[in-house]
Amino acid sequence: MDNQDFVKTVKIISKKYYTAERKTDPFEILIHGILSTRTKDTTTFPAQKRLLLAANTPEKIINLPIAKIEKLIYPVGFFHVKARLLKSACNVLIKKFDSKVPSTKKELMTIPGVGNKVASLVLEWGFNLPYIAVDTHVNRISQRLGVVPEGTKPEKTETIIEGILPPKLRIATNYSFVQFGREICRPVNPLCGKCPVYKYCGFKLKSKYKNNDKL
Ligand code: SF4
């Protein structure tokens, strides 16, 4: 796939999947990002909801005992570690950033539990800034489309696709690809026959999965 086709593809996918209803509260996105590492969305979202219902500010979270946070976020992966990270992250937010989530990558990456992907996610979803968080969906779909080679690491994918896409499309990429990746370009058994970007896609098995939904 060449760069122009990738731009067309992202336009088609984001037109269908980028909605105004998406969550945009930076604190909520930060919590989601910390919880989501090595954890499926279907586990992360309920855990995030339970935690934020119990405590929706940095002050309230640091006042919760670790055991209570662990109970609220279980069964996310590494829940013991993440409970401590959440407390440390909230501590840093209070002490260094006046309880507000900062809006630069450099500042975000000083917060415990926040690496490059989570920082990009907060900037992209929470602040509408032109970053692309390359999670498992974005990386898989970029490889299948053929805009990056198979086996490319997320950081490299991020550099390549950020270099191709104009800022306005970058803001929509993670959210749109995540929805598209859950619904159509699924990790296993993608529904290629229903795919709106089939003609652009370079996935070598796409014809095999063309009638997948009828199997
Ligand atoms: S054709 Fe198949 S593999 Fe390619 S983007 Fe669409 S669903 Fe994914």
Boltz pocket constraint, residues with backbone or C-beta under 6 A from the ligand:
constraints:
  - pocket:
      binder: B
      contacts: [[A, 141], [A, 144], [A, 145], [A, 184], [A, 185], [A, 186], [A, 190], [A, 191], [A, 192], [A, 195], [A, 196], [A, 197], [A, 198], [A, 201], [A, 202], [A, 203], [A, 206], [A, 209]]
      max_distance: 6.0
